[in-house]
Amino acid sequence: MDDHSKHIQFFTGSLIEIQRLQLDLDANQIPSLVKNNFQSGLRSGFYGGSPSLVELFIYEEDLEKARPVLEKFKKAINL
């Protein structure tokens, strides 16, 4: 990864789902970034977003490596 690496949205779900998927990605040395508008709004004193819609982003160049991790995760949670 370099300074020009681009994040792409990889999965949207509940915070619990995102945290579990993040553990699986970490185990495969795939860095990720979580965007939680609901929690960010609460911390800022605003209400907005949905607590059940948390976004997980990965680097675009990690997409092929991350796809099998996502498929295994989806099977485990019956998606």
C-alpha positions, 0 to 999 in steps of 0.5 A: 500500500502507498499514499495513493491507496484507495479504500472501498466499501466492503461490507455493511452490517451491525457493529457486532457483524463488523467487529467479527469480520474485522477479526477475520480480516486481521487474521489474514493480514488485511487492514480495514477501517470502520465508519459508524455514523451513528456513534460519531453523531452521538459523540458529537451531540447529534443524532443521525444514521442507523445503529444497524448500518456500520460500514467496513472499508478495505484497501482496493488492492486487498479485495481479491484476498478479502473475498474468500474471507467475506464468503466464509463469514457470510456462510457462518452467519447465514447471509 
